[in-house]
Amino acid sequence: MVTLIKFFDKDTVKNILAPISLKPDKIVYIYDSGLKDMNYFLSLKKSLSNHMPDIVLEKVPVNVSSIDDIYYKTLQVIDDNENCSLEFTGGSELMMIAGYMAGSRKGVKLLYTDIIQGKIINLQDKKDVFKTKSLTLSDFIDAKGACFLGNSHTEPEENEYNKIINMCYYIFDHIDEWKRTCSFFQIAVSNMMSEELYLKTKRSLAFKNGKRVSPDINMLNKFLKFGFIEDLNMTKEHLRFRFSNKKYKQYMISFGVWLEMYVYINAKMSNVFDDVRLGSVIDWNVYDGINIAGNEIDVIIMDNSMPVFISCKLREADTSALNELVIARRRLGGWFSKNVIVAFGKDKQKNSGIYKRATELGIAMLDMHDIKSRDFSKILVDTIRGQDLVSLKWTKV
């Protein structure tokens, strides 16, 4: 039986990347005895079992302040198992020192995972290098004891990409007209059944405060041209049309979803990312028996086994949006993950306080100038790939 010994870490990727790549028969996690929530290990078992259905998982608590305790318990784990390897990516400094001492004494294989380079290195033979496997979003979600509750918006099909992108271009160039039109749609559909698609209403509708709003005629014609609505008919006083389907109805009453779909589609069409998801709604604790969603994440990308969290704002960015991204990163990705905010302002061009704060937090920012570029897909890829996690380590936050 092949046994992999690891030191448990707060960063998810450090706990699962080597095991999923090496696929041992058994994994022994040596962990801080101060950790009392054993659901961490239930989550790890669930994540690893997707790749190794028969995996055996054991855990050994140690006093992380005592190098002797770590050393002797590591020796005992090696003695109690066969064909052991010891992997050092994770755990505290004393764990690594004590582990190296114990592993060297027993002559077991000593391994280190270079997560950024995507390789596992034999410390006793630098020519012995193993390429790591690509992790999925599900690997991370399962390992964190979370689960996907669904999507806030239905992901578009590939054959819909071009018309959605073209509609986005028009909306981005006529943002004030879209604000009025979207507000009109929201008022108009409030009196419709959820399954109903045929809309017949006055051309001017009132908010609760009495202020009136009317849709932009050119905007309506664009929706008709690209097939989001059908049978458009307008008189001086009235308007009627049919939403082409329920999905498009939801798109047309959501002001910001067009930027989310724009980022999602461009990420998909780049063909460089392992996984891309739109509007993921996550329950951060599957063990409490309650389906309570945490923050929705507009777009999540997996790139070389690292999650990338993207927040999309069809307005200027603010501190709240930055904080949401930081929390999402800490909850799911840990250090080995990336953050991007795509906002319809000019913070990046103006080098504003929000842009500077985003930079301090390790959040890449794309603004209106980037969004309107016909090279947005390349800009997005270059921005994500250009984030250097090593240099971010020394950023003052």
C-alpha positions as CSV (number, residue, x, y, z in Angstrom):
1,M,0.0,0.0,0.0
2,V,1.4,3.4,-1.0
3,T,1.1,6.0,1.7
4,L,1.4,9.7,1.4
5,I,2.0,11.7,4.6
6,K,1.0,15.4,4.5
7,F,0.8,18.3,6.9
8,F,-2.6,19.9,7.0
9,D,-2.9,23.5,5.9
10,K,-5.5,26.3,5.7
11,D,-4.9,26.6,2.0
12,T,-7.2,24.1,0.2
13,V,-4.9,23.6,-2.8
14,K,-2.0,22.6,-0.5
15,N,-4.2,19.8,0.9
16,I,-5.5,18.3,-2.3
17,L,-3.1,19.0,-5.2
18,A,-0.4,16.4,-4.4
19,P,-2.9,13.6,-3.3
20,I,-5.0,14.0,-6.5
21,S,-1.9,14.1,-8.6
22,L,-0.1,11.1,-7.0
23,K,-3.2,9.0,-6.2
24,P,-1.8,7.0,-3.2
25,D,-3.7,4.2,-1.6
26,K,-3.7,6.0,1.8
27,I,-3.2,9.6,3.0
28,V,-2.2,10.5,6.6
29,Y,-2.8,14.2,7.5
30,I,-0.7,15.5,10.4
31,Y,-2.6,18.5,11.8
32,D,-2.6,21.1,14.6
33,S,-4.4,19.7,17.6
34,G,-6.0,23.1,18.1
35,L,-8.2,22.3,15.1
36,K,-11.5,20.9,16.6
37,D,-13.8,20.9,13.6
38,M,-13.3,17.4,12.1
39,N,-15.7,18.3,9.2
40,Y,-12.5,19.6,7.5
41,F,-11.4,16.0,7.0
42,L,-14.9,14.8,5.9
43,S,-14.7,17.5,3.2
44,L,-11.2,16.3,2.2
45,K,-12.3,12.7,2.0
46,K,-15.3,13.7,-0.2
47,S,-13.0,15.7,-2.6
48,L,-10.3,13.1,-2.8
49,S,-12.9,10.2,-3.3
50,N,-14.0,11.7,-6.6
51,H,-10.6,10.8,-7.9
52,M,-9.7,7.8,-5.7
53,P,-13.0,6.0,-4.6
54,D,-11.1,3.6,-2.3
55,I,-8.8,6.1,-0.7
56,V,-8.0,5.6,3.0
57,L,-7.7,8.8,5.0
58,E,-6.3,9.0,8.5
59,K,-5.4,12.0,10.7
60,V,-2.9,12.5,13.5
61,P,-3.0,15.6,15.9
62,V,0.2,17.2,17.0
63,N,1.3,20.1,19.2
64,V,2.5,22.6,16.5
65,S,4.6,24.4,19.1
66,S,6.6,21.3,19.9
67,I,9.1,20.1,17.4
68,D,9.6,16.9,19.4
69,D,5.9,16.0,19.4
70,I,5.8,16.6,15.6
71,Y,9.0,14.7,15.0
72,Y,8.2,11.6,17.1
73,K,4.6,11.3,15.8
74,T,5.8,11.6,12.2
75,L,8.3,8.8,12.9
76,Q,5.4,6.7,14.3
77,V,3.3,7.3,11.2
78,I,6.2,6.2,9.0
79,D,6.7,3.1,11.2
80,D,3.0,2.2,11.1
81,N,2.7,2.4,7.3
82,E,4.4,1.0,4.3
83,N,5.9,2.5,1.2
84,C,5.7,6.1,2.6
85,S,6.3,9.4,0.9
86,L,6.4,12.7,2.9
87,E,5.1,15.8,1.1
88,F,6.1,19.2,2.6
89,T,3.7,21.7,0.9
90,G,1.6,22.9,3.8
91,G,1.7,23.1,7.6
92,S,3.8,25.2,9.9
93,E,7.5,25.9,9.8
94,L,8.1,23.5,12.7
95,M,6.1,20.8,10.9
96,M,8.3,21.1,7.9
97,I,11.5,21.0,10.0
98,A,10.4,18.1,12.1
99,G,9.0,16.3,9.1
100,Y,12.3,16.6,7.2
101,M,14.2,15.3,10.2
102,A,11.9,12.3,10.5
103,G,11.7,11.5,6.8
104,S,15.5,11.8,6.4
105,R,16.1,9.5,9.3
106,K,13.7,6.8,8.0
107,G,14.9,7.2,4.4
108,V,11.4,7.8,2.9
109,K,10.8,9.8,-0.3
110,L,10.7,13.5,0.4
111,L,8.5,15.6,-1.9
112,Y,7.7,19.2,-2.5
113,T,4.9,20.6,-4.7
114,D,5.6,23.8,-6.6
115,I,2.0,24.9,-7.1
116,I,2.7,27.8,-9.4
117,Q,4.9,25.8,-11.7
118,G,2.6,22.8,-11.5
119,K,5.1,20.1,-10.5
120,I,6.0,17.8,-7.7
121,I,9.7,17.5,-7.0
122,N,11.7,14.7,-5.3
123,L,14.0,16.7,-2.9
124,Q,16.5,13.8,-3.0
125,D,16.6,13.6,-6.8
126,K,15.8,16.9,-8.6
127,K,15.5,15.1,-11.9
128,D,12.5,13.1,-10.5
129,V,9.7,15.6,-11.3
130,F,6.0,14.8,-11.6
131,K,3.5,17.1,-13.3
132,T,0.5,17.9,-11.2
133,K,-3.1,17.3,-12.3
134,S,-5.5,20.1,-13.0
135,L,-8.0,20.7,-10.2
136,T,-11.6,21.6,-10.9
137,L,-13.9,24.0,-9.1
138,S,-15.7,21.0,-7.7
139,D,-12.5,19.8,-6.1
140,F,-12.2,23.1,-4.2
141,I,-15.9,23.3,-3.3
142,D,-15.9,19.7,-1.9
143,A,-12.7,20.2,0.0
144,K,-14.0,23.3,1.7
145,G,-17.2,21.6,2.9
146,A,-19.3,23.8,0.6
147,C,-21.6,23.1,-2.3
148,F,-23.0,24.8,-5.4
149,L,-26.7,25.7,-4.9
150,G,-27.1,26.6,-8.5
151,N,-26.7,29.7,-10.7
152,S,-28.3,33.1,-10.2
153,H,-28.6,33.3,-14.0
154,T,-28.9,30.6,-16.6
155,E,-25.7,30.2,-18.5
156,P,-26.1,30.9,-22.3
157,E,-25.6,28.2,-24.9
158,E,-22.6,28.5,-27.3
159,N,-24.9,29.3,-30.2
160,E,-26.1,32.3,-28.3
161,Y,-22.7,33.9,-27.7
162,N,-22.5,36.1,-30.7
163,K,-25.9,37.8,-30.4
164,I,-25.3,38.3,-26.6
165,I,-21.9,39.9,-27.2
166,N,-23.4,42.2,-29.9
167,M,-26.2,43.2,-27.6
168,C,-23.6,43.9,-24.9
169,Y,-21.7,46.2,-27.3
170,Y,-24.9,48.2,-27.9
171,I,-25.8,48.3,-24.2
172,F,-22.3,49.5,-23.2
173,D,-22.5,52.3,-25.7
174,H,-25.9,53.4,-24.5
175,I,-25.8,52.8,-20.8
176,D,-28.2,55.5,-19.8
177,E,-30.8,54.2,-22.3
178,W,-30.3,50.7,-20.9
179,K,-30.9,52.0,-17.3
180,R,-34.3,53.5,-18.4
181,T,-35.3,50.5,-20.4
182,C,-34.3,48.0,-17.8
183,S,-36.3,49.9,-15.1
184,F,-39.3,49.9,-17.5
185,F,-39.0,46.1,-17.9
186,Q,-38.8,45.6,-14.2
187,I,-42.0,47.6,-13.5
188,A,-43.8,46.0,-16.5
189,V,-43.1,42.4,-15.6
190,S,-44.0,42.9,-11.9
191,N,-47.6,42.3,-12.9
192,M,-46.9,39.2,-15.0
193,M,-46.8,35.5,-13.9
194,S,-43.3,34.1,-13.8
195,E,-44.0,31.7,-16.8
196,E,-45.8,34.4,-18.8
197,L,-43.9,35.7,-21.8
198,Y,-46.4,38.0,-23.6
199,L,-46.2,41.6,-22.4
200,K,-48.8,44.3,-23.1
201,T,-48.4,47.6,-21.3
202,K,-48.4,51.4,-21.6
203,R,-45.4,53.0,-23.0
204,S,-44.9,55.1,-19.9
205,L,-45.0,53.5,-16.4
206,A,-44.6,55.0,-13.0
207,F,-42.3,54.1,-10.1
208,K,-43.8,54.0,-6.6
209,N,-42.6,57.6,-6.0
210,G,-44.6,58.8,-9.1
211,K,-41.6,59.3,-11.4
212,R,-42.4,57.9,-14.9
213,V,-40.1,55.9,-17.2
214,S,-40.3,54.8,-20.8
215,P,-38.2,52.3,-22.8
216,D,-35.7,53.5,-25.4
217,I,-37.2,52.6,-28.8
218,N,-33.8,51.9,-30.4
219,M,-32.9,49.6,-27.5
220,L,-36.2,47.7,-28.1
221,N,-35.4,47.4,-31.8
222,K,-32.0,46.0,-30.9
223,F,-33.5,43.3,-28.7
224,L,-35.9,42.5,-31.5
225,K,-33.1,42.4,-34.1
226,F,-31.0,39.9,-32.0
227,G,-34.0,37.7,-31.2
228,F,-34.5,38.4,-27.5
229,I,-38.1,39.6,-28.1
230,E,-40.6,38.9,-30.9
231,D,-43.7,40.5,-32.4
232,L,-42.9,44.0,-31.3
233,N,-45.7,46.4,-31.8
234,M,-45.9,50.1,-30.6
235,T,-48.5,52.7,-30.7
236,K,-48.4,56.2,-29.3
237,E,-49.7,55.0,-25.9
238,H,-49.1,51.3,-25.8
239,L,-46.4,48.7,-26.3
240,R,-46.6,44.9,-26.7
241,F,-44.2,42.2,-27.5
242,R,-43.3,38.6,-26.5
243,F,-40.1,37.6,-24.7
244,S,-38.5,34.9,-26.9
245,N,-38.2,32.6,-23.8
246,K,-38.1,32.7,-20.1
247,K,-34.3,32.9,-20.0
248,Y,-34.2,36.1,-22.1
249,K,-37.0,37.6,-19.9
250,Q,-34.7,37.1,-16.9
251,Y,-31.8,38.7,-18.8
252,M,-33.8,41.7,-19.8
253,I,-34.9,42.6,-16.2
254,S,-31.4,42.3,-14.8
255,F,-29.4,45.5,-15.3
256,G,-25.9,44.0,-14.5
257,V,-26.2,40.5,-16.0
258,W,-25.0,41.7,-19.4
259,L,-21.6,42.5,-18.1
260,E,-21.4,39.2,-16.3
261,M,-22.4,37.3,-19.4
262,Y,-19.9,39.4,-21.4
263,V,-17.0,38.4,-19.1
264,Y,-18.3,34.7,-19.0
265,I,-18.6,34.4,-22.8
266,N,-15.2,36.0,-23.4
267,A,-13.6,33.7,-20.9
268,K,-15.2,30.7,-22.6
269,M,-14.3,31.8,-26.1
270,S,-10.7,32.3,-25.2
271,N,-10.4,28.5,-24.9
272,V,-7.5,28.7,-22.4
273,F,-9.3,28.1,-19.1
274,D,-10.1,24.7,-17.5
275,D,-13.6,25.8,-16.3
276,V,-15.8,28.9,-16.3
277,R,-19.0,29.4,-14.3
278,L,-21.6,32.2,-14.3
279,G,-23.4,33.4,-11.2
280,S,-22.4,30.7,-8.8
281,V,-24.4,30.6,-5.6
282,I,-22.6,28.7,-2.9
283,D,-23.6,27.2,0.5
284,W,-20.4,27.5,2.5
285,N,-21.4,24.8,5.0
286,V,-23.0,21.6,3.8
287,Y,-22.8,20.0,7.3
288,D,-25.2,22.3,9.1
289,G,-28.2,20.8,7.3
290,I,-29.4,24.3,6.1
291,N,-29.2,25.4,2.5
292,I,-28.1,29.0,3.1
293,A,-26.3,30.8,0.2
294,G,-23.3,32.9,0.8
295,N,-22.2,35.6,-1.5
296,E,-22.9,35.0,-5.2
297,I,-19.8,35.0,-7.3
298,D,-20.4,36.6,-10.7
299,V,-17.8,34.6,-12.6
300,I,-15.5,31.8,-11.4
301,I,-12.6,30.5,-13.6
302,M,-10.2,27.7,-13.0
303,D,-6.8,28.4,-14.5
304,N,-4.0,25.9,-14.0
305,S,-5.6,24.5,-10.8
306,M,-6.1,28.0,-9.3
307,P,-9.6,29.5,-8.9
308,V,-10.1,33.1,-10.2
309,F,-12.9,35.1,-8.7
310,I,-14.4,37.8,-10.9
311,S,-16.8,40.5,-9.7
312,C,-18.7,42.4,-12.5
313,K,-20.2,45.8,-11.8
314,L,-22.1,47.7,-14.6
315,R,-21.2,50.8,-12.6
316,E,-18.1,52.2,-10.9
317,A,-16.4,50.0,-8.4
318,D,-16.6,50.6,-4.6
319,T,-15.0,49.4,-1.4
320,S,-17.9,46.9,-0.8
321,A,-17.2,45.1,-4.1
322,L,-13.5,44.8,-3.3
323,N,-14.3,43.4,0.2
324,E,-16.6,40.8,-1.3
325,L,-13.8,39.5,-3.6
326,V,-11.3,39.3,-0.7
327,I,-13.7,37.3,1.4
328,A,-14.5,34.9,-1.5
329,R,-10.8,34.3,-2.1
330,R,-10.1,33.6,1.6
331,R,-13.1,31.3,1.9
332,L,-12.5,29.1,-1.1
333,G,-9.1,29.7,-2.8
334,G,-6.8,30.8,0.0
335,W,-3.4,32.2,-1.1
336,F,-3.3,30.3,-4.3
337,S,-6.2,32.0,-6.0
338,K,-6.7,35.3,-7.9
339,N,-9.2,38.2,-7.9
340,V,-10.4,40.4,-10.7
341,I,-13.0,43.2,-10.7
342,V,-14.5,44.3,-14.0
343,A,-16.3,47.6,-13.4
344,F,-18.0,50.2,-15.8
345,G,-16.1,53.2,-14.5
346,K,-12.8,54.9,-15.2
347,D,-10.9,54.1,-12.0
348,K,-8.0,52.4,-13.8
349,Q,-7.6,55.2,-16.3
350,K,-7.8,57.9,-13.5
351,N,-5.6,55.9,-11.1
352,S,-8.3,56.6,-8.5
353,G,-8.3,55.7,-4.8
354,I,-10.4,52.6,-5.5
355,Y,-8.0,51.4,-8.1
356,K,-5.0,51.9,-5.7
357,R,-6.9,50.1,-3.0
358,A,-7.6,47.2,-5.4
359,T,-3.9,47.0,-6.2
360,E,-3.0,46.9,-2.6
361,L,-5.4,44.0,-2.0
362,G,-4.0,42.1,-4.9
363,I,-7.2,42.6,-7.0
364,A,-6.7,43.2,-10.8
365,M,-9.0,45.8,-12.2
366,L,-10.5,46.2,-15.7
367,D,-12.6,49.3,-16.4
368,M,-14.8,50.8,-19.1
369,H,-11.9,51.3,-21.5
370,D,-11.0,47.6,-21.3
371,I,-14.7,46.5,-21.5
372,K,-15.3,48.4,-24.7
373,S,-12.2,47.0,-26.4
374,R,-12.7,44.5,-29.1
375,D,-9.7,42.7,-27.7
376,F,-11.4,42.2,-24.3
377,S,-10.9,38.5,-24.4
378,K,-7.1,38.9,-24.7
379,I,-7.1,41.6,-22.1
380,L,-8.9,39.3,-19.7
381,V,-6.6,36.4,-20.3
382,D,-3.5,38.6,-20.0
383,T,-4.7,40.1,-16.8
384,I,-5.4,36.8,-15.1
385,R,-2.2,35.1,-16.4
386,G,-0.2,38.3,-15.5
387,Q,-1.1,38.2,-11.8
388,D,2.1,37.2,-10.1
389,L,1.3,35.4,-6.8
390,V,4.9,35.5,-5.7
391,S,5.1,39.3,-5.9
392,L,1.6,39.7,-4.4
393,K,3.0,38.0,-1.3
394,W,5.0,41.1,-0.4
395,T,2.1,43.6,-1.2
396,K,1.3,45.9,1.7
397,V,-2.4,45.4,2.6
